[in-house]
Amino acid sequence: MGSMFSNDSRQFKFDVLTELAAEAYQGEVDEAKVQLMAKNMVSLDGPRFRCCVYKEREVLRQRVRLACGEMADDAAEYNPHQIIQVIDAACDGCTIRKIRVTDNCRKCMAKACMASCRFGAISMGSDRAQIDYAKCKECTMCAKACPYNAIVVTERPCSAHCPVNAITWDKNGIASIDEQRCINCGQCMLACPFGAIEDISWVVPVITLLRLHTPTYAIVAPSIQGQFENATLAQIMKGIEMLGFEKCYEVAAGADAVAAGEYEELKKHMAAGKPMTTSCCTAFVNMMRIHYPKLYQENTSTLVTPMMALARKLKQEHPDHGVVFIGPCLAKKQEAMENSTDVDYVLTFEELLAMLIAKKIDFAAIDAKTEDAPSNYGRGFAMTGGVAAAVQEAAKEHGDGPVSACYADGVMECKKQLMLMQAGRFDSNILEGMGCTGGCIGGPACISPIPQVKARMAMENKTVDAKSIQDSLKVYDFSSVDMFRDKEQ
Amino acid sequence: MVNVEICIGSACYVKGSSEVVNDLNELIKEEGWQDKVSIKGSFCMKACQNKLGLGIRINGRQLSGVTAQNARQILKQEISQALA
């Protein structure tokens, strides 16, 4: 198998998914098959990322459990709401937050480090400065003071990238995720260089359903456009149908309906003199719900996500069909497992690619043309700035405006803007929250890098007739769909 | 023809409903029911919410109390009755 991803840890995760998808298309994946897979994928000759073949097989076994929709930890209770999980056998237990003196230290005369330390934790050793970790409070003052950058601050990648302090560790340094705090954004998974944090996958049950010819629709996130080299959106959608789905729809149609709905909601917010935050990013909405409950009550748009809007429409029209969302997002997996959901399963682009390889489907060889498309505003939900732009367009189409918007690009920026809003210092009409930097095209399960995806999208959408949101909604009618997150509203 | 629908929703799947598909396939072979029984997958049929065990329907009638362990025995009995 060739290399698809630039780093070994992601490639290995992907190889497991591909093997598993191939097995699932053949028939039931049972324990014997998993054992055989572990033996074949990790032989005595390698690969060797860990101390020994036994540890490596244990890591693989936990990966397979996750990839089969089970908990990574055998003993853990089944909880499909916690998508991001720690593979404890793979966790390196790396240094927590530690200040270290490197060999850049020249034992200089000034000793700014010692002077800067207010806890008396630094002394001069025989060849370099030394830190007494019993006294060190990790304030990082010494690192800032050293003119040679000889003192480094290393923070665990997982906790450094978590915006909501959901990662803790046990006495051996093995990471653990606080499920009460986690927003399932997936940033820790992207950050971990050991591949020790991964998302639970439902690729096996989805393939089982397709194998049994269960009528199922696939709905694809706008960010799928441009993910695959030499493949148009029409080819991608046709290729997905060839996997066994009855029909594939663009979630961008749901995005058009959400943009129109959020404009209506924005009018109420503006009349009440308060800003509105967007609802399409599940990680951002989770962040508000769990960590900023007051803002969640007051400011969040009450609309469903575009995924849920389209799923509700399809289920309303065809209650006997299943709906599988395919996107770059891990938080969407959790959203699909909530109560009152109309999405049966969520797959990521990684999992889709694994299925395509298992079924030997090549997009480039498919003959397909676009039939009818949602608006480019709906498709624009895939990138930062696109959601607010669509709501602004909806306002313009109604002769309203101008409406001001602020973009929170990435979870850390989301957190910052929400803190400003909480302090009453947010002065735009809309806060567009995107958990991933760059928007969904920067999502944790994307295949291609952002600049390539953007270029391919722009090129392809140039050929599509410019359509307004209202025109799109004449084709994709959402007028009888309940568009609110809490159905009874 | 007896139609057996088996739920492969997330709750039933994790309790082993896809193993039941396997068991049923074997049962069909053993009993020579290839032309008499068809297996279909299904999305959630609310067996989980109504505490009915695994979601399984035979000719549209929902069974209750089925688990991955007793599925083979119950299905054998139910299908034999439906065929009789």
Interface residues (C-beta under 8 A of the other chain):
Chain A: G27 E28 V29 D30 G69 E70 Y78 P80 W202 V204 P205 T208 L209 R211 L212 H213 T214 T216 H321 G322 M337 D344 Y345
Chain B: I6 I8 G9 S10 A11 Y13 V14 S18 E19 V21 N22 I39 K40 G41 S42 F43 C44
